[in-house]
Amino acid sequence: MSVATIANRYARALADVIVEKGEATAVADELKRFAALVEGHAQLREVFASPVIAPDRKRAVLGELLTRVKPRQTAQNFLQLLLANNRLHQLTPMVRALEKELDSRQNIVSAEITTARAINADEQRLLHDKLKTATGKEVRLQYKTDPQIIGGVVTRIGSKVYDGSIKNQLAQMKERLLTG
């Protein structure tokens, strides 16, 4: 079974619990910070991923981290469950899956907008409104700049890419001229 499939299963189960308890945002944030902490320290990643290190040692390390970080009990329980099931080293993909699951339940879609230059607040608001209308969902936008697209906008929503860049338009024109 793939890591993504496993991450999605854990994310759905955790989302059920934290939404019911009204802790969705807080627990998701705590788990994201904990995942960043582990990812930022190679030794921690090795401890939790290594089959050679005894489970008692891993529990002690996790216990010490939980004492210092002090997440909510729900987050602690989830991390302990992952450790017990030898999945704590897969926390980062689980956090991403949890974010997607929570967004889905709240009718939110994430979009990545790439432009050749930074766009101002009015342009961002206009783009947000158009995407909200097009998707029928609330839209969370992330902006990037890439001068290589020359101009226009490239929008990625999930696995769909809408490429309205000048670079893409020039490539299409070249293809038509060569084949036509």
Contacts in CASP RR format, 6 or more apart in sequence:
PFRMAT RR
TARGET T0000
AUTHOR 0000-0000-0000
METHOD contacts of the structure
MODEL  1
MSVATIANRYARALADVIVEKGEATAVADELKRFAALVEGHAQLREVFAS
PVIAPDRKRAVLGELLTRVKPRQTAQNFLQLLLANNRLHQLTPMVRALEK
ELDSRQNIVSAEITTARAINADEQRLLHDKLKTATGKEVRLQYKTDPQII
GGVVTRIGSKVYDGSIKNQLAQMKERLLTG
3 90 0 8 1.000
3 93 0 8 1.000
4 93 0 8 1.000
4 97 0 8 1.000
6 87 0 8 1.000
6 90 0 8 1.000
6 94 0 8 1.000
7 90 0 8 1.000
7 93 0 8 1.000
7 94 0 8 1.000
7 96 0 8 1.000
7 97 0 8 1.000
8 97 0 8 1.000
8 101 0 8 1.000
10 82 0 8 1.000
10 87 0 8 1.000
10 94 0 8 1.000
10 97 0 8 1.000
10 98 0 8 1.000
11 94 0 8 1.000
11 97 0 8 1.000
11 98 0 8 1.000
11 100 0 8 1.000
11 101 0 8 1.000
12 101 0 8 1.000
14 27 0 8 1.000
14 78 0 8 1.000
14 94 0 8 1.000
14 98 0 8 1.000
15 24 0 8 1.000
15 98 0 8 1.000
15 101 0 8 1.000
15 102 0 8 1.000
15 105 0 8 1.000
17 74 0 8 1.000
18 24 0 8 1.000
18 27 0 8 1.000
18 28 0 8 1.000
18 74 0 8 1.000
19 102 0 8 1.000
19 105 0 8 1.000
21 74 0 8 1.000
23 72 0 8 1.000
23 74 0 8 1.000
24 102 0 8 1.000
26 72 0 8 1.000
27 71 0 8 1.000
27 72 0 8 1.000
27 74 0 8 1.000
27 75 0 8 1.000
27 78 0 8 1.000
28 95 0 8 1.000
28 98 0 8 1.000
28 99 0 8 1.000
28 102 0 8 1.000
30 69 0 8 1.000
30 71 0 8 1.000
30 72 0 8 1.000
30 75 0 8 1.000
31 71 0 8 1.000
31 75 0 8 1.000
31 78 0 8 1.000
31 79 0 8 1.000
31 91 0 8 1.000
31 94 0 8 1.000
31 95 0 8 1.000
31 98 0 8 1.000
32 95 0 8 1.000
32 99 0 8 1.000
33 69 0 8 1.000
34 65 0 8 1.000
34 69 0 8 1.000
34 71 0 8 1.000
34 75 0 8 1.000
34 79 0 8 1.000
34 91 0 8 1.000
35 91 0 8 1.000
35 92 0 8 1.000
35 95 0 8 1.000
37 44 0 8 1.000
37 65 0 8 1.000
37 69 0 8 1.000
38 44 0 8 1.000
38 45 0 8 1.000
38 48 0 8 1.000
38 88 0 8 1.000
38 91 0 8 1.000
38 92 0 8 1.000
39 45 0 8 1.000
39 92 0 8 1.000
44 61 0 8 1.000
44 65 0 8 1.000
45 89 0 8 1.000
47 53 0 8 1.000
47 57 0 8 1.000
47 58 0 8 1.000
47 61 0 8 1.000
48 58 0 8 1.000
48 61 0 8 1.000
48 62 0 8 1.000
48 83 0 8 1.000
48 88 0 8 1.000
48 89 0 8 1.000
49 89 0 8 1.000
51 86 0 8 1.000
55 83 0 8 1.000
58 83 0 8 1.000
58 88 0 8 1.000
59 80 0 8 1.000
59 83 0 8 1.000
62 79 0 8 1.000
62 80 0 8 1.000
62 83 0 8 1.000
62 88 0 8 1.000
66 76 0 8 1.000
66 79 0 8 1.000
71 79 0 8 1.000
79 88 0 8 1.000
79 91 0 8 1.000
82 88 0 8 1.000
82 90 0 8 1.000
82 91 0 8 1.000
82 94 0 8 1.000
87 94 0 8 1.000
103 109 0 8 1.000
103 110 0 8 1.000
103 140 0 8 1.000
106 138 0 8 1.000
107 137 0 8 1.000
107 138 0 8 1.000
108 137 0 8 1.000
108 138 0 8 1.000
108 139 0 8 1.000
108 140 0 8 1.000
109 135 0 8 1.000
109 137 0 8 1.000
109 138 0 8 1.000
109 139 0 8 1.000
109 140 0 8 1.000
109 157 0 8 1.000
109 158 0 8 1.000
110 139 0 8 1.000
110 140 0 8 1.000
110 141 0 8 1.000
110 142 0 8 1.000
110 157 0 8 1.000
110 158 0 8 1.000
111 131 0 8 1.000
111 139 0 8 1.000
111 140 0 8 1.000
111 141 0 8 1.000
111 142 0 8 1.000
111 155 0 8 1.000
111 156 0 8 1.000
111 157 0 8 1.000
111 158 0 8 1.000
112 141 0 8 1.000
112 142 0 8 1.000
112 143 0 8 1.000
112 144 0 8 1.000
112 155 0 8 1.000
112 156 0 8 1.000
113 119 0 8 1.000
113 127 0 8 1.000
113 141 0 8 1.000
113 142 0 8 1.000
113 143 0 8 1.000
113 144 0 8 1.000
113 153 0 8 1.000
113 154 0 8 1.000
113 155 0 8 1.000
114 143 0 8 1.000
114 144 0 8 1.000
114 145 0 8 1.000
114 146 0 8 1.000
114 149 0 8 1.000
114 153 0 8 1.000
114 154 0 8 1.000
114 155 0 8 1.000
114 156 0 8 1.000
114 165 0 8 1.000
115 143 0 8 1.000
115 144 0 8 1.000
115 145 0 8 1.000
115 146 0 8 1.000
115 149 0 8 1.000
115 151 0 8 1.000
115 152 0 8 1.000
115 153 0 8 1.000
115 154 0 8 1.000
116 145 0 8 1.000
116 146 0 8 1.000
116 147 0 8 1.000
116 148 0 8 1.000
116 149 0 8 1.000
116 150 0 8 1.000
116 151 0 8 1.000
116 152 0 8 1.000
116 165 0 8 1.000
116 166 0 8 1.000
117 145 0 8 1.000
117 147 0 8 1.000
117 151 0 8 1.000
118 143 0 8 1.000
118 145 0 8 1.000
119 127 0 8 1.000
119 143 0 8 1.000
124 141 0 8 1.000
124 143 0 8 1.000
127 141 0 8 1.000
127 153 0 8 1.000
128 139 0 8 1.000
128 141 0 8 1.000
131 139 0 8 1.000
131 141 0 8 1.000
131 155 0 8 1.000
131 157 0 8 1.000
132 138 0 8 1.000
132 139 0 8 1.000
135 157 0 8 1.000
146 154 0 8 1.000
148 167 0 8 1.000
149 165 0 8 1.000
149 166 0 8 1.000
149 167 0 8 1.000
149 168 0 8 1.000
150 165 0 8 1.000
150 166 0 8 1.000
150 167 0 8 1.000
150 170 0 8 1.000
151 165 0 8 1.000
151 166 0 8 1.000
151 167 0 8 1.000
152 164 0 8 1.000
152 165 0 8 1.000
152 166 0 8 1.000
153 162 0 8 1.000
153 164 0 8 1.000
153 165 0 8 1.000
154 161 0 8 1.000
154 162 0 8 1.000
154 163 0 8 1.000
154 164 0 8 1.000
154 165 0 8 1.000
154 168 0 8 1.000
155 161 0 8 1.000
155 162 0 8 1.000
156 162 0 8 1.000
END
